[in-house]
């Protein structure tokens, strides 16, 4: 099958998405839940997360709040996540809560 994706040494496609211009978010992670101030673009299906300190994350609408019962995300890991698609509702926001020390969560929308 023909593909436009880059290929590895064995000619297998490497899944690749580019960073969406104007769609970078930085969220301060503290002892109080915070979320991105601007919703993700309606066409965005994949985001990347990177945290400078461990955090708890939760996806949802403009009222989403993260708690210590939500998903733990470690510091220093760059990770791609789906925020919705054609058959599921898209999440517009991600809330973060510091797990121990304050930090920053960087979110990149991809296309």
N, C-alpha and C positions, 0 to 999 in steps of 0.2 A: 504494500500500500504506500502510495506517495504521501509525503508530509512536508510542511514548511518548517517544522520544528527543527532545532539543531539536533545533531545525532552524536552519540558517543562513539568510542573506538570500534564497537561491534555493530554499528549502524542502527542502534535502537534509538527511537526518539527520546529526547530529554524534554519533559514538560517545562515550558518557560512562559512566563507572563511578564509584561513590562510594567514599570511603575507608572501610575496615572499622574499626569501633570496636575498640579494644584490640589492634590489629594493626600497630602501628608498631614498627620495629626500628632501632636505631642500632648500627653495627658499626665499631669502631676499626680503621682501615687502617694497618698498620705494616709493618716488614720481615719480620714473621712472619704467616703466613696466619691469619685469624680468620673465624668464621662466626656467623650468628645463633644465639643460645643456645636460643631456643624455635622449634620447627618451625613452618612456615607452616600455617595452618588447612587441614584436609582439603578444604574447599570452595573455597579460593582458587585461582583460575586465572590471575589477572593481578596483577603487582606493579609498583610504580614504584621506580626507583632514582635517587638523587641523590648525587653524591660531591663532597666539598670539595677533594679532590686526586685526580690520576689514579690509577687502580687496575687491577688484573687481577681478573677475576671468573670463578667457576666454580660451576655449580649441581650439586647431588647430594643424597646422604643425609647422615646425621649425622657421617660421617667425611670429607666432602669437604674438599679442601685446594686453595687457589689457588696457581699458580706463574706465572712470567713467560712461560710458553708458552700461558697461557689468554687469554681475550678481554680486550682492553684497553678500559677505559671511562674517558672523559675527565672532568675536573672541570667542574662548573658546568652539566651537562646533566641535565634531568629527562626520564626515558625509561620508557615502559611496556614490560613484557616478559611473555610467557606462560610459566608454569611447569608447564604440563600441561593436560590436558583429558580429555574423555570417552574418547578413543581412545588417549591416551598416558599413561604414568605421570607422576604429579606429582612435581616436585622439592620437597623439604621444607626445603632449606637453600641458602644462597648463601655461598660463601667469598670473601674479598677479601684482596688483597695490595697494599700501596702500590707504585706504580710508581717514585716518586722521594721525595716528602716524605710524612710522616704526615698523616692526615686522618680524616674520618668518612664512612661510607656510610650514608645514610638509606634505609630500605626501607619502603614502604607497601603493605600488602595492600589489594586492591580487591575490590568486589563489585558 
